[in-house]
Amino acid sequence: MKKSSIAIAVTMVLIAIIGMVYVSNLYNPSKLNDNGEELSEIGEDGESAVNNSQDTRFGEYNLTLPGDDNITVEYLKTGDIVKIYAIHPVSNKSKYDILSSGTTAAYIGKDGHIWAFFNNGTNSKITPDVYEGINKSIVTGNNPVYIWADKPEFTSDGKIRFFSNLPDASNNPKISIWEIEIETGRMTKVYTPLNEDFKVLGNRDDGKLLVLDADIMAAINTADGSYENIEVKNSFIIGMTPDGTKIMCTETASDGKPDYSRLYIMDGTGKRIRSIPRLSGYNYIGYGQWYQDSEKYAYIARSQSDGKYIIAVINFHEDSVETLSYPINSAVSIPENSNVEWTADNAVLVDIGDDVISVEFH
């Protein structure tokens, strides 16, 4: 999944998803034990209260990992279904990811290992202490900035993709992209970028992993490590759709910076297929977010005249593209690269760091 937002944003999303069940008196604040099992409520008569098994309840697991790493895993329980939705405290959201089903979360512990948290309250260390003769304690002791594992992200087939300096044990190790199977711990090196400034875009519609590596996109077959290079010189890549069919981009200006005055869509082979209608009088700022159906893209734009902000939504139809605008009813200044996250097909949250703004589309 796309990374979970900060706690306040996630909580607002969940309240919307639950449908304000508290107001409708469907929410029953029952307690859950550390195994995700419901604890009986005691009524005024001293008897256990009967609870509706389909009520949605919040709960949490409190875990202690090596290095005095105290973690709270928050979840929702609806009937017998328990879904993880947040991990605290985590100052850097790239340190964890949550599987779209909510059954598993991947987390980089203070010990530098990847840990898996499961919705039944258990956890497991996924990465090994020794890999092909390289001992973690020795290599990190000799080089404190050595990356054993970082930035975990679930793949579409349930593996965990992450960055690591393995198997390079030199004093100036290179970063490589790896995948690891949760059940077996089997690790596979996927790709070693040519440049430090690279970006994993995701899986193309044919299953190949696209990695933006300076002026090329590497289309990688993760099964055997083979890849092809696609030249994208003079294009600034913003991001790819969840289904891997469209890539949002801009042109690169003469000063080397992205020209946000016009947005384009290319396919996963680097062919530009259409330009995006622009909003006259507004400038794109920061990155937006694709909706899960890959047919809508929401981003923040600022007025050139009065500095006010709007949410622009690009809608991709079968034979046309339209861009609609929606005001942000807030006097708060929105910094560049603020996070945009969809909460439904007609609403987004804007995370500006110290506040979260909700915008609905009508």
Secondary structure, 3 states (H helix, E strand, C coil): CCCCCCHHHHHHHHHHHHCCCCCCCCCCCCCECCCCCECCEECCCCCEECCCCCCEEEEEEEEEECCCEEEEEEEEEECCEEEEEEEECCCCHHHEEECCCCCEEEEECCCCCEEEEECCCCEEECCCCEECCEEHHHHHHHCCCCCCCEEEEECCCCCEEEEECCCCCCCCCCCEEEEECCCCCCEEEEECCCCCCEEEEEECCCCCEEEEECCEEEEECCCCCCEEEEECCCEEEEEECCCCCCEEEEEECCCCCEEEEEEEEECCCCCEEEECCCCCCEEEEEEEEECCCCCEEEEEEEECCCCCEEEEEEEECCCCEEEEEEECCCCCCCCCCCEEEEEECCEEEEECCCCEEEEECC
